[in-house]
Amino acid sequence: MESNSNNQTPPETKKMPLQMDRELGLVFYAAITVRDKAERDLKDSLGQIRPDKRRKGLLRVRKQSCKWKCAACPHPRFQAITNNKAQALRGTSTELRLLGYHRDIQEITKSAQILYQSNRVARQTAALCKHVSQKSYDIYKDIQCFINDHNWQTKEPVYYPPDPFGDAFQMPFSTLVFVIDRFNDLLKAFQQYVYEYCSEKCLTKYHKTKSGSLGIALKHLHRNPLIPGIPVWRIYFRGPDGEWFSSHQAIFRNPYQFGAKLTKVAIKNTPWVLVRTGNRRHLYFYQAAQRLLREILAIRERLIALSQRLTSVASEIIKCHSK
């Protein structure tokens, strides 16, 4: 029985995460550039306003850092000071007229709205990158701890996700792809763990690997760099030429019923299937392996949820910016 883990990553898929990071980075820095220009224009427009005692508030632009210390910090805010209290403004003409500003407010409203929209895009992009980098970093540590706890042999990782705390702009797609590659290494290590047990313990009376043992097959490995592989149970048989092949079904006939028809049984790691496929003696190992698989699938669900959020939010940001 052979371990089918010799999948190769298509060369064209390696460029996709970097290209998506590049597009997201271009949107971010374009928003920062537009925001800074709108801030300067707004300050110039506010400096040309003549004082008037009938106005209810004083307009100003202040910079403030958010609690996450994202890459878009500090964030400029358009405010009105009324009764020694700061009121956030979006820069609409209605807000300015309520504060007593009626003449020559077109430049103010235009610059203020550009400032608000560009800052919103920059903040949303920076928050997304920081969130994905933080979650990827946490999942990577969990994967590495899982590998170390079970003492499984894997290849050394080619990339370590950076600690997401800091002012640098993150590369969320590339970071997530490298974490998914590490998760695929975990799947291969688990596959090898089951394979070694079957090769050493599931033997015939002639001390050869018994046909009918259960093993792990990996589906959709490296098909999409943003989607991890799927581990599934398969039953392995030895062909007439001595080559091993796997199947997701097994043919079963009830031995206690005379003339019973052949029925196909879907291969699952359950006691019913293990007993009927001749693996009763290895029931406890397969049940322990199934518990490990549940923990691995829980990590996979976290990666899938993070990948879906990243792709959906990033595509929305890029689409809105292009419009």
N, C-alpha and C positions, 0 to 999 in steps of 0.2 A: 504494500500500500504506500503510495507516494503522496507527499504534501504538495498540493497545487498552489503554491505561493509565489510562483515565478512570473508575476505580472510586471509589465513594463509601463512606465508612464509615457504617454504619447508626447513627442517633443513640442507639438503645437499648444498643448494645454498648459505648459509651464509659463507661457507669456501672459495668459489671461489674468491671473491675480495682479501682476505688476501693472498691466494696462489699466485695470480697474482702479488700482491705487493711484495711478497717475491721473486718471480722469477726476477722481475725487479730490486729489491734491490740487489740481488746476482750479476746480470749483472753489475750494477753500481759499486759496491765495487770491483768486479773482475777487471773491467777496471781501476779503481783507483790504485789498487795494481800493475797491469801490467805497468801502466803509470809511477808510481813512480820508479819501478825497471828499466824501460827503460831510465828514466831520469838520474838515477845514472850511468848506464852503458855508456850512451852517454857522460856524463861529464868526466868519467874516460878515454874514448877513445879520447876525445878532449884534455885532459891533456897530453896525450902521443905524440901528434903531434909536430914534430920539426918545428921551425920557418923557413920560407922561404920568402925572399923579392919578389919573382916572383909571389906570390899569390895575387889575387885581393881583397880578403876579409878575415875578421877574423870571425871564427865560434864561436858561444856562445849559451848558453841556459839561457833564462830569464823567470821568472814567471810574469804573468799579470792577474789581475782580470777583468772579463767582467763587462759590465754596469748593468747586471741583478743580480749580486752577487749570482750566483747559488751555489748549493752544491758542484760542481766540482771545484770551485775557490780555489786557483789561478791556472790558466792554464799555463803549461810550453810551451814555444815557442822556436823552433830551428831557429836561425837567423844568418845572415851573415852581418857584418858591412863593407860597401863599401862607401867610401867618406863621412864618418860620418853619414851615413844613414843605418837604420836597414831594412834588406830584409828578409821576411819570407821564410823559406825553408821547403819542404816536406821530404827532405833527400834522393832524388834520386841520383844515380851516375852521371847522366847528369848534374844536378845542381852543384855538387861538382867539376866535371872536368872543367866546365866553369869558376869556381872560382880559378882554378889552383891546385886542390887537385887530385892527380893521384895515389899515392901509399898508400896501406894499408887503403882503405876507406870502406872495406866490413863491418867491425864492426860498423862504423859510420852510414852507410846507413841502416843497419839492425835495430840498436837501434833507429834511427831517424824515420823510417817508423812505427815501433811499437809504438813509442811515439805519432806520429801523429794520427794513427788509434785508439789507446786506448783513447786518449784525445777527439777525435771526438765522440766516443761512450759515454763516460762519460758526455760530454757537451750536447749531444743530449738527453740523458736520464734525466739529471738534468733540462734542459729547458722544456721538456715535463711535468715533474712532477710539476714544478713551474707554468707552464701555466694552467694546469688542476686544480691545487689547487686554483689559483687566480680566474679563471672563476667559479669554484664551489662555492667559497666564495661569489662572486658577485651575482650569481643566488640564493644562499641561502638567502642573504639579501633581494633580490627582493621578494622571496616567503614569507618571514616573514613580510615584509611591506604590501604585498597584503592581508595576513591574518589579520593583525592588522587594516588595513584601513576599512575592511568590518566587523570587529568585529565577526569573525567566531570562534566558539569553536573547538579547536583541542587538541589532547593530547600533552603533553610537549615533545619536542624533546629529544631523548636519547643521542644525540651527537651534538656538535657544531663544525663546520669546523674550524680548526685553521687559524689564520691570516697568509697568505702565505709568509709574509715578514720575512726573517730570514735565517740562515745558515743551518737549520736542513733539512734532506732529507724527502720529503713529501711522503705520501702514497696516490697516486692519485685514485686508484681504490676504496679503502675504503671510501675516502672522497666523491667521486662521488656517491657511493651507498647510503651513508647517506643523501646526498642532494636529491637524487631521492626518498628515503623514505619520506622525508619531503614534496616533491612535491605530493606524493601519499596521504599524510595527507591532503594537500590542495584540492585534488580531492574529498576526502571523505567529507570534510567540505562543498564543493560546492554541492555535492550530497545531503547532509543533508539539506542545505539551500533550495533547490528546493522541497525536500520532505516535509519540514515543511510548506511551502506555500501551497502545494497541499492538505495537511492534514487539514489545517485551512480554506482555501478559496474555494477550488474546492469541493463544497458540493452539495448533492442532496436536494430536498425539505424536506427530512426526516433527514437532518443534518448529513449525512454520506458521507464519501469520495466518490466522483463521479468516476465511472469507465470511462476510456477513457482519463484520465489526462496524460500529458507528464512528464517523469522523466528522471533522469540520471542513466545510467548503466555503470559500469567500466569493461572494457575488458583487458585481459592480465595483471591483477594486480598481481605483485610479480611472474610472470612467469619467467622473467629474471631480476636479480637484477640490471643490467646495462641499462634496458629499462623501462621507466615509463609507468604507465597504460594509457589507452585510454578512455576518456569519450565520450559516445555516447548517443543520445536521443532515448528513447524508450516510447512506449505507454503502459500503465498499465491497465489491466482488472481484474475484480473480477470473479473468477471461481464459479462453482455451489456449491462448498463446502466452499465458503467464503474466499478462499486463493487467493492472488494476484499473477499474472504472467505478464511478459512483452513480448513484441513482437516488432520486427523492421519493421513490416508491419501492415497495417490495411485494412480491406475490405470496399470498398466504392461503393455506387450505386447512380447514378445521379437521384435526386428526381424529376427533371423537365423533364425527358425523360421517356416516357412510355415504359415499357419492357426493360429498360436498364440492361445490364449485370453487374455482380459484377466485380469490378476491384480492384487489390491490389495496395495500395499506400505506397511507402517507407516513413518512418517516418523521417521527418526533421523539424527543428524549423524554418518554414517559415509561413507567413500569410496564404497561400493557404491551407497548412496542418492543421494549428491551427483552421481555420474556419470550415473545413470539418470534423474535429474530435470533434467538439462541444466545443472548447476552445476559442470562440470569446471574451468572457468577460475577459479572462486573457491574451489577446494578448500583452498588454504593459509589463506585468511581464515577459513573455517568451522572448520578444524582448530584454529587459534589461538583462535577464539571458544569452541570446546568445552573447551579447556584452562582458559580463564577461567571457564567455567560450572562446571567441577569444583571450582575454588577457592571459588566462591560457594556451591555446594551443601555444601561442607565446613563453611562458616560456618552454613548452615541446619541441619545436623545438630547442631551445638553448641547452637543455639537450641532445637531440638526436645527434646533431652535435658534442657536446663535447665528448659524449660516443664513437661515431664512430671514431673520431680522436684519442682518447686515445687507443682504442683497435687496430686500424690499425698500428699506429706508434709503440706501445709497442710490438706487435707481430713481427713486422719487426726487431726491435732491438734484441729481444730474439732469433729470427731465425738466424740472422746474427752472433750473438755471439756464438750460438751452432755450426754453421758451422766452 
